[in-house]
Amino acid sequence: MKRLSTMQRYGLLLGLAFTACGMMVTIWPQTGVVAHFTNDEFGFNPRYVTEMVSENKSRVYGVLATLLGAGLIAASLYREKK
């Protein structure tokens, strides 16, 4: 079995972190305020917009983080056949 490269190891670590944090947010959702940086449609007028995050939105963000982590894990473990 071939060893993982450095990039694959970092991808695996990042994927595990996203998956673990996403599962924690999904299981124990928290309400809060999130600040998003945004522009208008033409790229001008940069500003911060605040969003109130409910428990349901928090669960959605947790599921998305879990899926992103699973995708990173799969991408870092994927090997092309020779």
Residue pairs with C-beta under 8 A, 6 or more apart in sequence:
2 79
4 12
4 76
4 77
7 76
8 76
8 77
9 76
10 76
11 72
11 73
11 75
11 76
12 72
12 73
12 76
12 77
14 69
14 72
15 69
15 70
15 71
15 72
15 73
15 75
15 76
16 69
16 73
17 69
18 65
18 66
18 68
18 69
18 72
19 65
19 66
19 69
19 70
19 73
20 69
21 62
21 65
21 69
22 61
22 62
22 63
22 64
22 65
22 66
22 67
22 68
22 69
23 62
23 66
24 62
25 58
25 59
25 61
25 62
25 65
26 59
26 62
26 63
26 66
27 62
29 55
29 56
29 58
29 59
29 62
30 53
30 55
30 58
31 52
31 53
31 54
31 55
31 58
32 52
32 53
32 58
33 50
33 51
33 52
33 53
34 50
34 51
34 53
35 48
35 49
35 50
35 51
36 48
36 49
36 50
36 51
37 46
37 47
37 48
38 46
38 47
38 48
38 49
39 45
39 46
39 47
53 61
